[in-house]
C-alpha cells in the first residue's frame, strides 16, 4: 500500500548541505536520497538567463563556469532583505533561494513517499526571531505547510536519544518519548558546527522532560570560514609566485574555493594534501600539512572554544556535570574540533551518527510525533505497521503547526506526559535613557537562555515632567547599545494624565508564552493608564507576495524537472 497523504517529513535546511528524512515502516529515521543518489543536497542555486533553475549538485558543479548566476551560503543572509550579491544582475531574497532548495528536497521526497505537503524545518538555535520567520516563509514559498520550526541541537539530541533507546532494545515503532527519555544521556552538550553557522547547546533529559538549559554560538562561523583560510593561503602564495591573484576572477575563485573545501576534507583523513589550480596560464601545486591548516584556523577554533566555555559558565555547570558531548555538522569531522573538545572537557566526543544527517533524523522523529498527536488512535506509517498512541490523544495540546518556532510546553504520548522545554536564544528588552550615564541603552527584561514560558516585570520612570505619551521600543539582542540590537516592535501608552512628574513609575511586563509570542504590557502606576501589544513573528512579505513567489518557484521548478 502507498504511503498516506499528508506525510510530514523532517528537513535540515543547511548553509552548505541540506537533507530530508522520514520515519519508515519499522519506526527508524531514514534519509531520502536525492535524484543524484546522494543523501545530502548542496544548498546551491543557479539561475540561468533563460530562467532555467539548477539546484544542488549540478548547480555546484556549474558554479565556476557561471559564478555570477550562482548563489550559495544564503542561509547566512536569512532575515536580510536581499542575498548579499546580485544573481545575474537581479536581487533575490534569501528565503526565495532557500525555497528553491526546499522545493527540490520535497520533489525528492515525493519520488519516494508519494504525496508530501508538510515538513518540520530545522534552524540554528542561535537564530533570532526574524531569521526563524524567514525560514518559515521559505517553506511557504516552496509550497509547504510548515508543521514546526525546530532548533537543530534539539533535533540532534532527540535523534541521539532515540538511537540510544533502540540500542537498549526499545520498540522503534512505538515512538514513546517517555521511554526514549529514560534511556538517554542525562545532560548533553550539542556542539553543532555546520557549513555556515555554529551552535553550542546544553540539553538536559530526564524521565519526563527534554529541557534546553542554555544555547549560544555564532550565526557567521562555520566550515566555510575554515575553507576560506585554506583558499586565501593558496591565493596569497599564487600571487606571491606569479604576480596575479586567482581571487580577481570569479570563476577561478570559485574553483579554488571548491578545491579548498576538498583539501579541508582530505586533511581530516590524512596529515598532508596538495592543492593544485591554474589561473591565466599559470599553475601552482601547494603542499599543505594538517598542522599548517590548524595554525591558519587557530582563531576560528578559539572562537568556538570560548563560546563553549562561556555557555558552561552561563549555565553554572562544570564538565563533570556533562554526560555526553554530541558532535553535529559536517565541519566537526575536522580532528582539531575533537582534540579541542577533549582537551577542555576531558571527555571523548560522540560522533556515532553521521553528523550531517542527525539533524534531519531528529526533525523526522519530531514530525512523526506530531502526526501521532493529530490522530485519535493510530497513525498509519506504511499501510502495514502503525505508530500506537493513546485513546485520549485528542485531548492534548493543539498542533505545533499553530505556533511554530518553539517546542510545545508538553505533549502526551502513550497516555503519559513528557515536557519539552526550550529557552529564548536572545535577550529581549526595551530602549530607555540611563540617567546615570545620560545615554540611551537597551535595558534587558528577559535575558537569553531563560526557560519558556516566562513572565518578567520591571519598573521605569517617565523621562520628562508632564509627559503625555510613553513609547516603548522593544528590541532583541545582547548589546547594551540599542543600535546593535534588532527592534521587533513597540508598545505605546497614550493619553497620560496631566501633571505627571518626571520619574513617574511605569511598570513594564514581558510575557513570553510557550508558543513563541511575546506579550508586552506597560502601566503608568499613578493613574493605571495602560497599553498592551502582542508581538508575533512578522513576515517580511505580505500574504499576496508569498503567494506570488510560491507560484513562481513552483513554475520554475516544474520546468526544470
N, C-alpha and C positions, 0 to 999 in steps of 0.2 A: 504494500500500500504506500502511496506517495506521502511525503511529509505533510503535515497540516498547514492550511493557510494561516497566516498570521504569526509564523515562527519569529521569535525575537533572537537576533544574533548579537554577539559582542564584538566591538570594533576598537582596536588600538590605533588611533589616528596619530601616527608618529611624525616627527620632524623629518627624518630621513627615510624611514620604512614604516609601513602600516600593515596590519593583519586583521583578518576577520575569522571568528571561531564560533562554534555552536556546541551544544551538548548532544552526544549521539545516543543511539538506542540503548546503550548499556550504561548511560549516565556519565560518560567520560567527555571532557572538553577536547575538541578536535579543531585544529587549524585548517581552514579551507585553502586548497591550492588555487593559485590564480591561473589565468589562461596560459601562462608560460610554464606551468608546472612547479611554481615556487611557492613557499609558504609565507613569504613576506613580499610586499609590493613596494618598490621605491616610490616615495612621495614626491614625484616629479611630474610636471605637466608641461607639455609643449603645445603651443597654439600656433598652427601654421597659417600663412596668409590666406589660404583657401578655406579657412575656418575648420580644417581638419584637426582633431584633437588626439594627441597621444598621451597616454597616462602609464606610468610605471616603467618597466624595464626598457621598452622601446624608446620612450622619451629620454631616459637617461643615456642610452647608447647613442642617440642622435644629438645630444646636447652640445657636443663640441663643434658639430657642423652647423648648428643653428642656435648659438648661445643667446642671441637677442630675442628668441622666441620661446625660451625655456625658463620655467620657474621652479625653484627648489628652496627648501628651508623656509617656506612661507608660514609655517606654524609659529615661527618666532615673531611674526608680524600680526598674529591674531589680536584683535582689539584695536588695531590701527585702521585708518580709513582705507588706505591702499597698500598693496605689496610694495616693498622698498624700491623696486625699479620697474620701469615700464616693460611690458611684454609686447614685442613687435610694435612698439610705439604707442601702446594703449595702457591705460591704468586698469588694474584688476584688484578687486577686494580680496584679501586673504581668504575670507570664508567662501568666495566663489571658486577659488583654486582648490581649496580643501574639499568643496562639494564635488568637484570632478574626481578626486581620489576616492571619496566615499561612494560615488556613483559606480565607479569601476569595481570597488570591493563588493558592492551589492549585486552587480551583474555576475561576478564570480560566484557569489553565494547562491544566486538563483539557478546557476547551472548545476549545482549540487543538490540544493534543497527544494527547488521549486519556488513557490510564492513566498517571498521575504519582503516585508514592508517596514519593519520596525527594528530598532537597534539600541543597545546600550553603547554609548561612546565614552571613551576614557579621556581624561585631561590630566596634566600635571597637577599635583596637589597645590603647587605654588601659584597656579593660575588665579588671577583676580577675577572679580565679578564680570567685568567686560569681556575678558577672554573666554570665559565659560559661556557667556551668552552668544558670542560669535561662533563658537563651536556648535552650539545648538542650531544657530541659523544655518551653518554649513550643512547640517543634517537635513534641515527642512528644504534647503535649495536642492539637495540631492534627491528629494522626493521621499524622504524617510520620515516616519514618526519616531521621534527620539524618546525612547522609554525612560531613559535616565542619563544623566551626566555623572560619571563615576571617577573618583580620583584614582590615578594609575597605581600608587602604592597600595591603596586599599584593595584594588583588584588583584594585584600581585600577592598580597598577604592572604586573600581569600583562596586563590588558586593553590598557594603553598600549603595552606591549612587543609584543603581538600585532598591534596596529594598525600599528606601525612595520614589523613583519615583512611584513605584507600590502602596505604601501606600497612595499616594496622588491622586490615580486614573489614573495613567499613563497607556498607552497601552503597555502591555508586548510584544506583537508580533512585534511591530514596531522597538524596539531596537534603538531608536533615541537618540544618545548621547547628542545632544543639549538639548533635553527635560529632560534627566536624570540629566545633569549638573545643570539645572535651579532649580531643587528641592533638590539638595544635600547640606549637610553642607558646608559652605564656606571653612573653614580651619580645617582639621582633623589631629590629631596625631595618627598614627597607631602604637600601641605597640604590637609587634609580638614576643612572647616568645614561641617557638616551643620546640620540644624534644631535639634538639641539637644546635640550633642557635637562636640568638636574634637580631632583627631589631627594630629600632625605626625611624619612618619616618614621616615627615610633608608634607601633600599634600593639595594644595590649588585648589579649584574647583570654577569656576565662569561660566557665561553663555556661554563661548566659549573656556574654557581651563581647562584641567586637568594637573596641574603643580606640580611636585615633588620639593619642596622647599629645603629640606635637608634630608640626611639619615645618620644614624650611627648605632652602635651596636657592637656585637662581634660574630665571627664565632664559638667560643667554649664556649658558655654559653646557657644553655637550661634546660629543665625539667630533663634530665638525670643527671645533676650535683646536682640537689636537691635530686633525688633518691639516689645518691651516698652518700650524707651526712647521710641519714637515714640508708643506708646499712652499712656504716662504724661505725655508732653509735652502731648498733646491733652487728656487728662482734667484736668490741672492748670490749663490755660488755660480749659477749660469751667467748672471750679469757681470760678475767679477771676472770670469774667464773669457767671456765672448763680447762683452760690451753692449749687449742687448738684453732686455728683460722680457721673459715669456708672459709676465702679467700684463704687458701692454696690449696683447692680442687676446680678445675674449675667448676665441676658440681654443687657442693654445693654453690659456689659463685654466679653462675647464678640463682639458686633458691632463694637465699637471695636477689639478685638484683631485681627479679620479685616481691618478697614479699614486698620489699621497695617501688617499684612503686605503688603497690596496697595500701600500707599503706599511701603513699602521697595522693592518691585519696580519701581514707577514711577520712583523716584529712581535706580535703577540704569540707567535708559534716558534720563532727562532731568534737567535741573537743578532743576526745581521741580514740586511737585504740591500738590493741595488735599485736605485731609482734611475730610469732612463727616459729621456724625452728629447725631441728636436724642436727647433724654432729658427725660422729664417735660414734654413740650410745648415744650421749648426747643431751639434749634438753633445749631450752631456750624460755620462754614466757616473752616478754618485753613490758610493757605498755608505750606508748609514747603519750604525750599531744601535741596539736597544738602549744601551747606556746613553748614547748621544741623543736619541729621541726623548728619553726621560728627562735629560737635562734641559732640552728645549721646552718641555711642558711642565717644568718644576712649579712654576707659579700657578698654573691651572690646577695641578694636584693639590697645592697648598690651599687654594680657594675651596676645593671640595672638602679637604680635611677640616678647615676652620668651620665651615657650615655644619659639618657633622659634630664637631666638638661643642659648638655653640648650642646645637639642638639638645644635646645631653645636658648641658648646663642649664638651659631654659626649662628643661623637664625635671631638673633636680634629681637626675639619675646618674649612676656610675656604670662603667662597663660590666661590672659583676651582676648588675640587675638586667642586662640584656641577654636573653636566652639564645638568640639567633640573629645573624646578620644575613639578610637576603639580598642577593645581587640581581638587579633588574636593568635591562637595557643593554644593547649590543656593545657599548663602549666599556662596560665592566669586564669585558674579556681581556683588557689590557693588564698584563701582570703587575704593573705599577699600582693599579687600583687594589688588587688583592693584597699586595705587600704593605701598602699604606694602612689599610684597614686592620690587617693582622698585627701590624706594629703598634698601632694606637690602642687596640682593643684587647690584644692577646687571644683573639678568637679567630678561627678559620671561617671565612665567609662561605655561604652556601650558594652554589650555582647548579643545583641538581636538575632544574628545569631550564630549557632553552630560554635565556634571558630576553630574547626578542619576541617570544611567543607567550610568556607567562601572563602578561597584562591582558592580552586578548582572551586567554583562557579564563582569567578571573571575571572579565566582562561577560563571557558566555555563561559562566556559572550564575552570576548575578541575574542575567537575562532569564535563565531557566527558573530561578527562584521567583522572579516577577510573574512568569507565566503560571507558576503554581498558585501565587496569590490571587490571580484572576479567576481561578477555577473553583467551583463549588465542591468538587470531589476529586477529580484527577485530570491531568493534562497529558494527552497522548503525545509521545515523542516521535514514534515512527510507525504507528499502527499496530505494533505487537507488544510493546512494553509501555509502562506508564510511570510517571513520577507521582507517587502517592502523597496525599495530603489529607488534612482533617476535614470532617463534615462542617465544622464551624469556621472554615477558612474565609467564608464570605463575610464574616463579621469583623475581619481585621481592618487595619488602616487602609485608606484609599490608595489607588495605584500610584507608584512613584512617578508615572508619566505626568501627573497633575502638577508636580512641583519638582522638576529635575534640578540636579546640582548638588544635593546633599542627601546622604542616607536618611531614610525614614527613621523616626525615633525608635520604632520597634516593628518586628514582623512576627507573625505566628506561623510556625511550620510544625507539622505533625502534632498539632494540639498543644505546642509548648511555645513560650515566648522567648525570643532572643533579641537583645538590644544591639543595634548597630549605631554607634555614636561617632560623630565627626567633630572637627574643630574648624574654626574660621582660619583661613590661611593668612589673612592680612588684617591689621588693626583698623578699627572704624572710629572716627572721631568727628569733632566739629571745629570750625575755624573761629578762634577767639583772639582778643587782644590780651596779651600777658602784661599786666600793669607794672610789674617789677622790671620787666625787660623793655616795656613800651614798644612792643612789636607784635605783629600778627603771627600766631602759631597754630599748629594742629594739636588740639587737646584730645588725647585718646580716651575713649569711653569703653570700648570693648577691645582689649589687647588681642593680638594674634595668638593662636593656639588656645583660645577659650572654648571649652566644651559647649556644644549646641544641643538644645536651645538655651538661651540665657537672657537675662534682663539686667541692665546696669543703669544707675541713675547718678547724675552729678548736678550740683547747683552752681550757677554762674551769676554774675551781676550785670545789669544793664550798663552800657558803655557811657551814656551821657544822661544828664538830667532831662526830665520831661520827654523821654523817648517815646515815640508813638508806634514804632514797629520794631520787631525783632526778626532778623533774617539769619537763620542758621544754615551755613554751608556744610554739608555732610561729606566727608572725604574718607578715602580708603588708602592706607599706606602707613609706613613705619616712621617716616621722617617727621621731625618737629616743624619743618618748613613746609607750609601748605603747597608751595609751588612744586614740590617733589612728590605730591600725592595726587590721586585721581578723584575729582569731585564726582559723586554719584547721585547727588540730589540736594534738595534744600527744603527746609521747613520754615514757614513764615507765620508769625503771630502778629496780627493786625489789631488796630483799634485799642491800643493800651490806654488805660485811664490817664487823665491829665494829672500833672503834678508829680509824677514818679521821680524820686531822687536818683541820682547816679548810684549804681550798685544795687538797685532793687533786685531781689532774688528771683532767679529764673531756674526752674527745675527742668532738666533735660533727661528724658528716659529713652534708652535704646532697648528695644526688644527684638532679638534675632531669633526667629522661630525655627522649628525643625525642618521646614520646607525651603529654607534659604531666603526668606523675605525679612527685610529689616523694617520694623515699625518705630517711628520716631515721634515722641510727644514732648512738646515744650509748654510749660505752665508758668505764667507770671504769678508768683505766690501772693502778692499783695491783694489782688482782686480776682485771682483764679482765672484770668484770661488765658485761653489755651489754643493750641493748634496741633493737629496730628497729620502725619503723612506715612503712607506705606510705600517703601521703595522696593520695587521689583526690578529684576534684571531687564533692562530696556534694550531692545534690538536696535542695531544701527540702521536697520531697514524698516520701511513701512510694510505692512502686510502685502500690499499690491506689488511692491518692489520684489519681495521674496517670491511671490507667485511668478513674476516675470522672469526672474533669474532661474527659478526651478524649471520653467518651461524651456528656457534657452539651454540650460545644462542637459536636460533630457533630450532635446532635439540634437544637440551636438554629439552626445554620447551614442545615441541610436544610429546616427550617421556613420559613426566610427566603427560600429560592430560589423 
